[in-house]
């Protein structure tokens, strides 16, 4: 069945139910009453879950008869102490490997990292890399956090909010969590009107989000920018704001990110689970809430943690690898994309023996730059906003975190100074903002447009980051992205940049890749693999994947998305 017809029929069905039930029409937020939403969900939810094959699925090889631990220890170096590296190191150490975990940074955690900075006044202030959203369908990361006993250190966000230029609030509650029904529920949230979907190109184009297929979607759409799709689809304006915000969460502007990657991501976050869009966040400094306990857990398993120590060169041996003068039986390369390039460029012997591997790793690209700026200000922010606020970007600002409402130290500082601690995020810094001063000026101007009460506030302290070490999900990169297992026996890859056999993004992609890398080494030694979970690997209608229809639409200046084949 054509997904566009399904989408239209369900929309018409929802409209018909409103008329039959006598619900007043007209208000942007007037949809079905809660009792009827619940009835509709209860009726359709089981069928939707069955269609997807269940919201939580295993993808590891379940070899229950194999031993769990090594009889003779094997040495392994894990390069990169982010989520991917820590996940691999923890799993391998549990199974009897002698694990060394090494990172160039002086702190653990990679993009989850946390540290303190001493101010001129002598005061030490807590700083983090800037990533806080732990979604409830992060099955593998969640399992690791529960294993080390830190999941209790989290709270749920109070609202998922996007503030527009006109200061309208696009709010996402958790009332409807069932996939597809939550997509239709966007109408109740005021993101579109029925006519904007049923009588425009969007009716035909939106089916692409129901059709996710792990191979076909990328064959057809990886070379298509999401911006071109959005222009041709004529998405309703508010829905366009939401999707642009969503695209930048993966560190790319809408005209650079691959449509295939965005379809995969939308499937992963919104159309493959019933956990809801609201997420959890640590209520302490990340070092206290997560990283300190995780480090103690690893060290209790015998992991040797080496921070502030990079890797200069990797040399393959007849068996194993020599890394900066030390031999290891196996190697997990879990550095970020910038670190991977540096290691490959300084490892000529690896390139000589495994040229295709070296070329694949050298081809891994960084995203646009991103920036995180934490400000300690002498003025308070109004109380009627959630802890995390997404913004319709003017030029730079994507979100603001009210840190004085998160951690005890920030809360105490704000109380002492009658001020606030806010963290500004830009996930895709425009190229024309070339330096730190330009980024800061744009940040401050947009912050004051959304929060005029902070105009003229004095910045007492600051912690600024401008980086380019995240993975690019730009058009045309998927086919060359390396997977976990490599041609070099004993060398496996982990990180959010690795091609996975399941849909996952950001922190969950990192955790999943770490488990898969560990499993590859466990299987190499004939051991049981660690359970690895995923959301459904295909969408509701994967067999329908094909170029979007473009005929019979009249003239358009938008690029055609139809591709040969």
N, C-alpha and C positions, 0 to 999 in steps of 0.2 A: 504494500500500500504506500502511496506517495506520502512522505512525512509532512509535506505542505498541507495536504488534505487533512491529515490527522491533527496538525496544529490548528488549522482553521475550524475543523469540526469541534474540537474541544473548546476553542474560544466561543464559537457560536453556542455550544452547549452551556457554557457558563453564563452567557448572556441570556439564553432561554430560561435557565433556572432562576435568574434574577427576576425575570418578568413573571414567571409562574408563581414565584414565592412572594411577589408583590414588593420586592425591594426597590426603593426609590433610586432612579438613575440620575446621573449628572455630576455628582461630586467626584473629584479625581481619586479619592481614596475610598469611595463606596464600592465595595465588592460584596461577596457573599457574607452573611453574618457568620460568626465563628462557629455556631452549631452546624451550619450547612457546609462550611469549609471542612469541618471534621468529618461529617457524613460522607462527603465526596472523597476525601482522602482515604477513609476507612474502606470504601467500596473499591477504589482503584489501586490503592497502595500494594496489596499482595500481588496483583497481576503484574504491576510494573517491576516489583522486586524479582518475581519469577522470570520476567522477560530479560532482565539483566543478569540472571544467574546467581543472585545473591549479592549483597553489598560488600561482603568481605570474603575474599577468595585467596587460596594459597597457591603460590607459584614455585615453591622449592620442590626438589625431588625428594619424595618421602621414602627414604631408604632406612626403615626402622630396624632392620636386622644388622646393620653395620655398627661397629663400635663408635662410641661417642668421643673418646679421648685418645691421644697419641700414647703409644707405649714408649717411644723414644722421642724426646723433645726435638723440635725443629725450630730454627731461628727465623724470625721474620721481621723486617723493618717496615714500618708504616710511615710513609712520608706525608705529613699534613695532619694536624691535630684538630681539624674541624669535626663537624658531625660525622662525616663519612669516615674519616680516619679513626675517630673514637669508637664508632660502631664496629668497624672491622677489628680494631685492637681488642676491644672488650670480648667479642665473640671468639677470636682466636685464642686469647689467653685462657678463657674458660675451658677450651678444648686441649690444653696442654702445650701450646706453642710458647716459645720464649720470645716475647714481643718487645720490640723497641719502638716507641712512638716519638717521632721527631717533628719539630715545627720551627720555622724561621722566626715566628713571633714570640715575644716574651710572655704571652698569655695563651691559655688553652681555649679552644672553641671555634676558631676561625671566624665565620660571620656571626656566630653566636657569642663571640668573645667579649670579655669584660675586664676592666682594669681600673685603677685609680690614677688621678692626675693631681699633683701638688700645685696649688695656686701660689701666687706671690705672697699672699697673706699667710702662707703656711698651712692653709686648710686643704685637706685631701678630699677630693670629690669623686664620686663614682661615675664611671663612663662605660658605655657599652657600644658594640658595633652598630646596633640599631635595629635588630630583627626580633620581633616580639610575638608574632601570630602563630600559635600552636593549634591548628585545626583538629577537630575531634576525629576525623578520618585519617589522620596521620598514624596509621596502625602500627607501623614498624618503629617510628620514633617514640610513639606513646608507650609501646611495649618496653623499650629500653629505659625510658624515664621511670616507668613503674618498677623495673628490675632494680634500679639503683635507689629507689625509694624517694623520689623527689616530686612525683606528680601531685602530691598534696600541697605543694608550694605555688599553686596556680589559682587564678580566679577567672570567671567568665567576663568578657566585655559586656558593658551595659547596653550597647547598641552598635550596629554597623551603619555608619552615617557618612553620606557624601553631601557636602555643602556646595551649592552652586554659586555662580557669580552673583545671582540675584538674592543670595542668602536663603534660598529654598532648601529645605532639608529632605534629602532622599534617604529614607530610613528603611532598613532591612531587619524585620523581626524574624522569629523562628516559628511562626504559627504554622506555615505549610513547609514541610521538609521533604516530602516525597518528590523524587525526580520527575520532571516534566510538569507536575502540578505546581512546583515552586516556580517554574518558568512562567506558567500562566498567571501565577499569583503576582507577578510583577505589575500586572494591570491594576490590581487592588492597591499596590503601593504607589500608583500614579505615574509609572514610567512609560506607559503608552495607553492610547485609546484603541478600541477595537478597530475603528476605521483606519488607523495608522498602520495596522498590520494586514487586515483583510483586503484592503483596496489599494495596496501599494506593492512594490516589488518585494518588500520584506516578507510577505506571505510565502513566496516561493524560495527566497534565499535563506530564511531562518532554519529551514530543514537541515542545513549542513551541521548544525549543532547536535542534532539527534543521530547523525550518521557516523559518528566517530569510529574509525577502523585503524588499527595500529600501523598497517602498511598502506592501504589504499588512500587514506586521508593525506598522507605525506606525498605519495606519488602525484596526486592531483593538485594539492594546495600549498606545498612547501615553498614554491616560487612565487606565490601570490601574497602581496602585502595585505595585512588586515585593513589598512586604510582604503585600498582599492575596493575590497569587498564591501566595506561599510558605505562607501559612496554609491556603489551600484545598487546595494540593497535598500538604500534610502531609509536607514534605521530612524525611528522616531528620535527627536532631539535628546530627550532625557535618557533614552536607552543608549544613545551614542555616548553621552557623558559617562555612563556606567561602564561601557565596554572600553572606552579610552582609558579610564582609571584602571580597569582590570588589566589592560595590555601593559601599562607602565609598571604594574606590580612585578612584571618579569623583565624590567630594566630595558625596555625598548619603547620608542615612540610608535604610534599606531601605523605610521607609514614605513616602518622597518621590520616590525615583528611578522613572522610567518603566520599566515592564516591557519595553516595546519597546526602549528604550535598553540595558537590561541584556542582552536577547537579542542585540542587535547586538554588544555588547561581548564577550559570551561566544563568539559566532561568530568575531569578529575574533581573540581571544586563544587560543581553545582548539579550535575546530571548523573552522578554515579553513586550517590550515597544519601542517606537520610539523617546526616548528623547536623545539618543546618549550617548557615553561613557564619553564625557567631563563633568566635574562637576563644581560647583561653590564653592567658599571659602570666608570666611569673610576677609575683607580688614582692619579690626581693631583687636586689642586685643579682645579675645572672651568675656571678661568682658564688654568691651565697646560695641561691636557689637551685642551681644546676651544676655548674662547672666544678666547684670544690668537691661536692659529694661524688661526682662522676670520676674525678681524678682519684679520690680516695678508694673508690670501688675498683678502678683499674689497678692501682698500686697494690691493693689487697690480693689481686689475682697474679701479681708478679710483673706487671707491665713496667718497663723502664721508660719514664717520661723525660724527654730531652727538649726543653724549650729554648728559644733564642739561639737556635742552631739550625742553619739551613743545610741543604744537600748540594754539594758542588758537582759531583759527577757519579754516574752509574756505569759500571763496566760489567758486561756479562761474562761469566766464567763457564767452564765446561759443565759444572753443576752449580747453580746459585748465582749470586751477584756480589761484586765488590763495590761498596759504597764508601768513598772517602777513606779507603784503607782497611775497612772492616768487611768480612765476608758474612753474608746472610744466605740461608737456604731459599728464602722467598722474599718477595717485595710487593707491597701494596702502595701504589702511587696514588695518593689521595690529596694532593695539593690543589690549590685553586688554579684557574686557567693561566694566570700570570706565572705562578710557580712552576707549573708543568712546562711552559715554554722555556723558562730559564734552565730547568734541569735538562731538558732535551738538547738545548743549544750547547750545553757544557758537557755533553756525554757523547763524544765522537765514536767511541768504541761500540756503544749501543746502536748508534745510527748505522755504523758499518755492518754490523751483524744482522740487524733487523731494520732495514731501510723503510719498509712499508709502515711499520709501527712508528718509527720516528717521524715520518711524513704525516701520518694521521694525527699524532699528538701536536706536531708543530702547526697543524691546520686549525686547532681549536681556537676559537675567537673570543675575545672579551666583548662584553656589552658596551653600551654607552656608559659614560661616567655616572656615578651616583654620589649623592652627598647626604650626610647626616650632621646636623648642627644642634647641639644641646646648649640652651641659654638659661642662665640663672638671672632672672629679671627682678627689679625692685617693685613691680606692680603685679597685682593678682589678675587672673583670668576669670571671667564671669563663670558662675557655677552651673549654667544650664546646658553645658556641652558634655558629651561623653568623654571617657578617658582617651579614646582614639578617634580622631576626626579626619576623614578623607576630604580632599578639596578638589573642585573643578579647577584645573590648573589655568592660571593666566599665562605664565611663562615658565615657572620652575616648581612651585610648591605643590606637592602631592598629598602630604598628610602632616598632621600635628599630633604629638603625643603629650598629654598632660602629666608630666612625670611627677609633679608634686602630689599627684593622687595615686601613685603606684608604689614607690619604695619608701621605707621609713626615713632614710636619710634625706631624700628630696622633700618629703612632707615636713620634716623638722626644719630644714633650711627655709622653706617657704613661710612657715609659721614665724620663725625668728625675724625674717626680713619683711614680713607682710607682702610677700611677692609670689613668684611662681617659677617653676622649672618646666620649660617646654622643649620638646625635641622636634626639629623640623626635618622632613624627609623629601628628597627629590630622587626618584628612582631612575630617571633618564635626563641627565643634565644637558640642556641644549649646547651644541658645539660652539655657538657664538659667545657663550659665557666662559671665557677662556681661562680665567684665573680665580683665585680664592676671593679676591675683593669683589669681583663682579657677581659671583655666586652669592656672597653674603648680602650684597646690596639688594639683589632680586628677592632673596629669601625674606629679608626684613620688610621690604615694601609689600609683599603679598601677605605676610603674617598680619600686618597692620590693617590691610583691607578686610580680612576676615575677622580680626579681633581688634577693632579700633581702640578698645580700652588699653591696649599695649602701645599705642602711639606715643613716642617720646620716652618710653621706659628705658631706664639705665641698665645696661648689661653689666652685671657684677662679675660674672664668670662666663666662660664659654669653652666648649670642646668641639672642634670642627674636623670633619673628615670629608675628603674628596678622593674617590677611588675609581678604578676601572677593572677590578678583578672578578667581576661576576660574569657568568656565561652568557654569550649572545644567543638569542633564539631568533635571529634575523632570518630573512628569506634565503633559502637555498643551502642551508648548512647541515640539515639533518642527515643527508645521505653519507656525508663524510665523518659524522660523529662516531668516535670509537666506542665499542662496547666494553663490558667488564673483562672478558678473557682476551688475552693477546697471543700473538704468535711466539712470544718469548716464554718458554716454559717456566712457570713459577712467578711471573710478573702479571699482576692483575691491577685493574683500574677502579677507582671509586671517586665519586664527587657528583655534584649536581650537573656537571657537564657531560656525564657518561650516558650513552644511549642505553635505555633500560627496556626490559621485555614487558613493561607494564606502564600505565600512565601515572606519573608522579612528578611533582614540581617542588622547587625550593627545598625546605628543610627535610621534607619526607623523601624527596629524590635523593638527597645526600645520605640519609639513614638507610634507605633501601639499597643504594649502591654499595654501602659499606657491608651490609649483610650479604649481598650477592658476591662481593669480592671475597669475603671470608668463606662463603660456601664453596667457591671455586677451589680454594686451597684445601678446604676440608675434603671435598670430593677427590682431589688429587692424592690425598693420603688415605682414601678409602673410608672416611668417617661419615657419620650421619650429618646431614645438612641442617642448619638452623631454620626454623619456620620463617617464611617471608610471606607477608600478606599484601594484598592489593585490592583496590576498588575494581569493579568490572572492567575487563580489558577492552570491551567494545561498547558502543552506544546502543540505544534502543533499536536503531534500524541500520546496522552496519552494512547490510547487503545492498542498501540503496545508494552507497557512495558513488557519485558520478559528478561530472562537471555541472555546475548550476545551470539551469536553462536560461538562455538569453534571447531566444527568438520571440517575436510578437510582442515586443515591449516598446516599440517606437524608438526614435533617435535618442541617443544618450552620449554624453561626452565621457562617461565613466569607462574605464578599461573593462573589456570583457573578461570574465573569469573562466569561460569555456576553454578547455584545453584538449588537444587531440588525444585520441585513445578511447 
